[in-house]
Structures are given as C-alpha cells and as structure tokens.
Amino acid sequence: MTTTTARLCVAAVLALASAPLADRAGAQPAAPQTAPKVAPKEAPKEAPKEAPKAAPGGVARLPAVDVPGFWDPKRRPDRPDVTQLPTQIRFVTTEDYPPFSFRGEDGRPAGFNVDIARAICQELAITCTLEIMPFGELVAALDEGKADAAIAGIAITPESRKTVDFTDRYFRSPARFVGRRVDRPAGAGAQATPEQVTPGSIASRTVGVIGGTAHEAFLRDLFAETAIRAYPDAAALRAALRKGEVDLIFGDGVELALWLNGTQSQNCCAFVGGPFTESRYFGEGMGVAVKRGNEALRQSLNYAFAQLWEEGVYTDLYLRWFPISVY
C-alpha cells in the first residue's frame, strides 16, 4: 500500500463524500488464540425463512440474502449528548480491503465501511472527514490524536481490546463450506452433496482449506474424521474444487461469496450448509475502534448503529455490498 494519504471532507448531513493488536477481522491466526434528521426508513427487511431448495446434484440453494442483525432491540443506547462530541469526527480507513474499503474508479474512497461511516455521520448530524492510511498506522493515529475513529475491519480480540476501545460489533464474517453444482443423471449412484454439514454428514468426503489458517484448525479439531487437504492460497483451493480434487472447500464467507458472485467461479459452485461463527477460531467480528477512554464517542457511535439498524439503513447498505448471502 502506498503511504500517500488522501483526505475527503464533506458535510455529513449531505454525504461523507502490522501490528498484532489490530488484526483484520477474517484474517485470524491458525491456532484459536441538533440538526434535522433523515426521515426514518421502513423496518429492516428480514430475509425469507423458507427452506433451502436443492439445486442439481444436491447442492442447496439458500435464500437470496440473509441479513444478519447484531443489535438487540431490547437494548437501546442513550441518545448522545451533542455537547460531549467533537465538532467533527475524523474517521480513518484503508484502501486495500474490498469490499469494505478501497478506492473507486474515480479515486475516491468506497466500500461498505465508507458507506457505514457516511451513514453514522448523517445519523448524528455531524461533519466528518475520512482519511486513508496504511492499516498498521491506524491505532497509532488514534493514540496520537490524529484521528477519532478507525473503521477498517479491525478485529475485536482480547489483544486488540488492550489498546483500543470498540463499538458494538457491526459485522462478522462467518466460515462457510462450498460445493460444486453437478448435474447427475437419476440413479447414477454418485453421492449428492449434503444440504447440511455436520461432522457425520461429511465424514467420507474430502475438504480443501488454506493451510495454516483458523479454518484449517477448526476442521482438524471438529471434523477429525473428514479427509482434509491444505492448499497454499485461495486460487489453488478454488481450482481444486472446480477440478474435483476435493468434494468441498471451507473458508471465509465474505471471500467465498465474492468469488461465487464473480465471473471467475463460472457458476460452478454454491454454499453448502449454514454459517460457522465460533469466536474461538473466527474472532468476535468487526467494530469501530476509538482511543481508549473515549466513552462519549464510543457510545454515540453505538447509538448511531442501533438507529441505522432500526431504520433499515444498515440492511440497505448490506444488500448493496453483499449480493450473495454471506450467512
């Protein structure tokens, strides 16, 4: 990543135009270790709860998009005291983490995190700035007072909590299995890919995974009877599935969803079974990081998140950036 920084400043009521302590969510180590407000939108759209339909070859087609909710409707954060907030919120993010944060074709910051920051500032009716910087410099920017909040996929972990404070979780990437779409003649005798994945249902299958990751550790601990093959990177792993070297692959849900929705997959494959979110292996998810002790800002951001969920704004942004269900 270039160390050149770019700053984008716009009034928020219109639009917000490798340090171990801050690992990216989804990149876990192998071992477990008062201005007028915008009119409220309709209630969050819940994904249909219909039973999955089987595609040719037995791979289940899950409901279109299941939007996760991370906010308890019974827990309502207090409305922030505007006198306790700064005159503007200085957000920092990165440009190398699509679809969360990257530079668009026009060179301006784009992505799910950028849109979330924009929506937060609009909800709080406060002016914001957004600065791009290398991931390894985010926490130092908070500590040194150069930024107020980092929204860059910083994983919430016991180690990161020692250095920064986090808002409530606003995203969590689950682990998922993916299998091939295969047309089989009736009575061909081939085993269909199971619609649900349990240690017993895939005990006789071969599963590919990227070696040295939390996903491999999870498989070896909980799917011990399954034949596991480790591959050096995502490209090799996906090629193995397409060529039939393995029956299933297991990995990060977001990365797999983007692949399934892109041209490189050639519509070969689909998610199989449901998500796995064991925090011991896959972390607690993402939160906005603020300097330790900045409770006023942290609570204000939590209030904004709860409002964005209740008003349906979060759902709209999620559907924009995750057209294939991560969950």
C-alpha positions in Angstrom: 0.0 0.0 0.0 1.2 3.5 -0.8 1.9 5.7 2.2 0.4 8.7 0.4 -2.7 9.7 2.2 -5.8 11.3 0.8 -8.4 13.2 2.7 -12.1 13.6 1.8 -14.1 16.2 3.7 -17.8 16.9 3.1 -20.6 18.0 5.3 -22.1 14.8 6.7 -25.7 15.9 6.5 -25.2 15.7 2.8 -22.7 12.9 2.4 -19.3 11.7 3.6 -18.3 12.2 0.1 1.2 -5.0 11.2 0.5 -4.6 14.4 -0.7 -7.8 16.3 -3.1 -5.7 18.3 -5.1 -4.9 15.2 -5.5 -8.0 13.0 -8.1 -7.8 10.3 -11.4 -9.5 11.0 -11.5 -12.7 9.0 -7.7 -13.0 8.9 -7.3 -14.9 12.1 -4.2 -16.9 13.1 -4.2 -20.7 12.6 -4.5 -21.6 16.3 -7.5 -20.4 18.4 -6.0 -17.8 20.2 -29.2 19.2 16.8 -29.9 19.2 13.2 -32.9 17.8 11.2 -32.7 14.1 11.0 -33.2 12.0 7.9 -36.7 10.6 7.7 -36.8 7.0 9.2 -36.9 4.3 6.6 -39.1 1.2 6.8 -38.2 -1.5 9.2 -35.2 -3.7 8.4 -36.1 -6.3 5.7 -35.7 -9.8 7.1 -34.6 -12.4 4.7 -37.2 -15.1 3.9 -37.0 -18.1 6.2 -38.1 -20.6 3.6 -36.4 -24.0 3.5 -33.4 -24.2 1.1 -34.2 -25.7 -2.3 -31.8 -28.3 -3.7 -30.0 -27.5 -6.9 -29.0 -30.1 -9.5 -26.6 -32.5 -7.8 -27.9 -31.8 -4.3 -26.2 -28.5 -3.6 -28.7 -26.5 -1.6 -29.7 -23.0 -2.9 -30.1 -20.9 0.2 -32.4 -17.9 0.4 -31.3 -15.0 -1.7 -29.7 -12.9 1.1 -29.9 -13.3 4.8 -29.1 -10.0 6.5 -27.5 -10.5 9.9 -28.5 -8.3 12.8 -26.1 -7.5 15.6 -28.2 -5.2 17.7 -30.6 -6.3 20.5 -33.9 -4.4 20.0 -34.4 -4.5 23.8 -31.1 -2.7 24.4 -31.4 0.9 23.2 -28.3 3.0 23.6 -28.9 6.5 25.0 -29.1 9.4 22.6 -25.7 11.2 22.7 -25.2 14.5 24.4 -24.0 16.7 21.5 -22.0 18.8 23.9 -19.8 15.8 24.6 -19.0 15.2 20.9 -16.2 16.9 18.9 -17.2 19.4 16.2 -16.4 16.7 13.7 -15.5 13.0 13.6 -12.2 12.2 11.9 -12.5 8.6 10.5 -9.6 6.7 9.2 -9.7 3.6 6.9 -7.6 1.7 4.4 -7.7 1.3 0.6 -6.8 -2.4 0.3 -9.7 -4.2 1.8 -12.5 -4.6 -0.7 -15.5 -4.7 -0.5 -15.1 -2.9 2.9 -12.7 -0.1 1.9 -10.9 0.6 -1.4 -10.6 3.3 -4.0 -13.3 3.5 -6.6 -12.7 4.1 -10.3 -12.8 7.9 -9.6 -10.1 7.5 -6.9 -12.4 8.3 -4.0 -12.8 6.0 -1.0 -15.6 3.5 -1.4 -16.9 0.3 0.2 -19.1 -1.0 3.0 -17.1 0.7 5.7 -17.1 4.0 3.9 -20.8 3.9 3.5 -21.3 3.0 7.1 -19.2 5.9 8.2 -21.2 8.2 6.0 -24.5 6.9 7.4 -23.2 7.3 11.0 -22.4 10.9 10.4 -25.7 11.6 8.8 -27.5 9.9 11.7 -25.6 12.0 14.2 -25.9 15.2 12.1 -22.2 15.9 12.4 -19.5 16.8 10.0 -17.0 14.1 9.3 -13.7 13.6 7.4 -12.3 10.3 6.1 -8.6 9.7 5.7 -6.9 6.7 4.0 -3.8 5.4 5.6 -1.9 2.1 5.9 -3.5 -0.5 8.2 -0.6 -0.7 10.5 -0.8 3.1 11.3 -4.5 3.2 12.3 -4.1 2.5 16.0 -1.2 5.0 16.3 -3.4 7.7 14.7 -6.0 7.2 17.4 -3.4 7.2 20.2 -1.7 10.3 18.9 -4.9 12.2 18.4 -4.6 12.4 14.7 -7.9 10.5 14.2 -11.1 9.9 16.3 -12.4 6.6 14.9 -10.9 3.7 12.8 -13.4 1.8 10.6 -11.2 -0.6 8.7 -12.1 -4.2 9.6 -10.1 -4.2 12.9 -10.8 -7.5 14.6 -12.2 -7.4 18.1 -9.9 -9.7 20.1 -8.7 -9.9 23.7 -5.4 -8.4 22.5 -6.9 -5.5 20.5 -9.1 -4.6 23.4 -6.0 -3.9 25.5 -5.1 -1.0 23.2 -8.3 0.4 21.8 -12.0 0.5 22.7 -14.6 -0.8 20.3 -18.1 -0.1 19.4 -20.7 -2.8 19.3 -19.9 -5.3 16.5 -21.3 -4.2 13.2 -20.1 -7.1 11.0 -18.9 -10.7 11.4 -17.6 -12.9 8.6 -18.6 -16.5 9.2 -16.9 -19.6 7.9 -18.7 -21.5 5.1 -18.5 -24.7 3.1 -18.8 -24.5 -0.7 -19.5 -27.5 -3.0 -19.8 -27.9 -6.8 -23.0 -27.7 -8.8 -23.0 -31.0 -10.6 -25.8 -32.4 -12.9 -26.1 -36.1 -12.3 -28.4 -38.4 -14.2 -31.1 -40.0 -12.0 -29.8 -43.3 -10.5 -26.2 -42.5 -11.3 -25.2 -43.7 -7.9 -23.0 -40.7 -7.1 -23.2 -39.2 -3.7 -25.1 -35.9 -3.6 -23.6 -33.1 -1.7 -25.3 -32.9 1.7 -27.6 -29.9 2.3 -26.4 -29.6 5.9 -22.9 -30.0 7.0 -22.1 -31.9 10.2 -19.0 -34.0 11.2 -21.0 -37.1 10.4 -22.5 -35.9 7.1 -19.1 -35.3 5.5 -17.1 -37.9 7.3 -16.4 -39.7 4.0 -15.7 -36.5 2.0 -12.5 -34.7 1.2 -12.5 -31.0 2.2 -10.0 -28.4 1.0 -8.8 -25.5 3.1 -6.0 -22.9 3.0 -3.2 -24.3 5.2 -2.1 -22.5 8.4 -5.4 -20.7 8.9 -8.0 -20.7 11.6 -10.3 -22.5 9.1 -7.8 -25.4 8.9 -7.5 -25.5 12.7 -11.3 -25.6 13.1 -11.6 -28.5 10.6 -8.9 -30.6 12.2 -10.4 -30.0 15.7 -14.1 -30.6 14.9 -14.2 -32.6 11.6 -11.4 -35.0 12.5 -12.9 -37.9 10.5 -13.0 -35.9 7.3 -10.1 -36.1 4.9 -8.6 -32.6 4.9 -6.3 -31.3 2.2 -4.4 -28.0 2.8 -3.6 -25.6 -0.1 -1.2 -22.7 -0.2 -3.7 -20.0 -1.3 -7.3 -19.2 -2.3 -6.6 -19.7 -6.0 -5.2 -23.2 -5.6 -8.0 -24.1 -3.2 -10.8 -23.0 -5.6 -9.1 -24.6 -8.6 -9.0 -27.9 -6.6 -12.8 -27.7 -6.1 -13.5 -26.9 -9.8 -11.3 -29.8 -10.9 -12.9 -32.3 -8.5 -9.8 -32.9 -6.3 -11.9 -32.2 -3.3 -15.6 -32.5 -2.6 -15.9 -29.3 -0.6 -13.8 -26.3 0.4 -14.0 -24.3 3.7 -13.1 -20.7 4.2 -14.1 -17.1 4.9 -17.7 -16.5 4.0 -17.1 -13.0 2.5 -14.3 -14.0 0.3 -16.2 -17.1 -0.9 -19.4 -15.1 -1.6 -17.4 -12.6 -3.7 -15.9 -15.5 -5.7 -19.3 -17.2 -6.2 -20.8 -13.9 -7.4 -18.0 -13.2 -9.8 -17.1 -14.4 -13.2 -14.1 -16.5 -12.1 -16.3 -19.1 -10.4 -18.1 -19.7 -13.8 -21.2 -20.5 -11.7 -19.5 -23.8 -10.7 -20.4 -23.9 -7.1 -22.6 -22.8 -4.2 -22.6 -22.5 -0.5 -23.4 -25.8 1.4 -25.0 -25.8 4.8 -25.1 -22.9 7.2 -22.5 -20.5 8.7 -20.0 -21.2 11.4 -19.2 -18.3 13.8 -17.2 -19.9 16.7 -15.4 -16.9 18.1 -12.6 -19.1 19.5 -11.5 -19.7 15.9 -13.0 -16.9 13.8 -13.0 -13.9 16.2 -15.7 -11.7 17.5 -16.1 -9.7 14.3 -15.5 -6.0 13.4 -16.1 -2.9 15.5 -15.2 0.8 15.1 -12.1 1.4 17.1 -11.7 4.6 19.2 -9.0 5.7 21.6 -9.2 4.0 25.0 -11.3 6.1 27.4 -13.2 8.0 24.7 -16.5 6.7 26.0 -18.6 9.7 24.7 -17.7 8.9 21.1 -18.0 5.2 21.5 -21.5 5.4 23.0 -22.5 7.9 20.3 -21.4 5.5 17.6 -23.3 2.7 19.3 -26.4 4.9 19.3 -26.0 5.6 15.6 -25.5 1.9 14.8 -28.7 1.0 16.6 -30.6 3.7 14.8 -29.3 2.6 11.4 -30.4 -0.9 12.0 -33.9 0.1 13.2 -34.4 2.5 10.3 -33.3 -0.1 7.7 -30.3 1.8 6.6 -27.9 -0.9 7.6 -29.9 -3.5 5.7 -29.8 -1.4 2.5 -26.1 -1.0 2.7 -25.5 -4.7 3.5 -27.6 -5.7 0.4 -25.6 -3.3 -1.7 -22.2 -4.7 -0.9 -23.1 -8.4 -0.3 -25.4 -9.5 -3.1 -24.8 -13.2 -2.3 -25.7 -14.2 1.3 -22.6 -14.4 3.5 -24.9 -16.1 6.0 
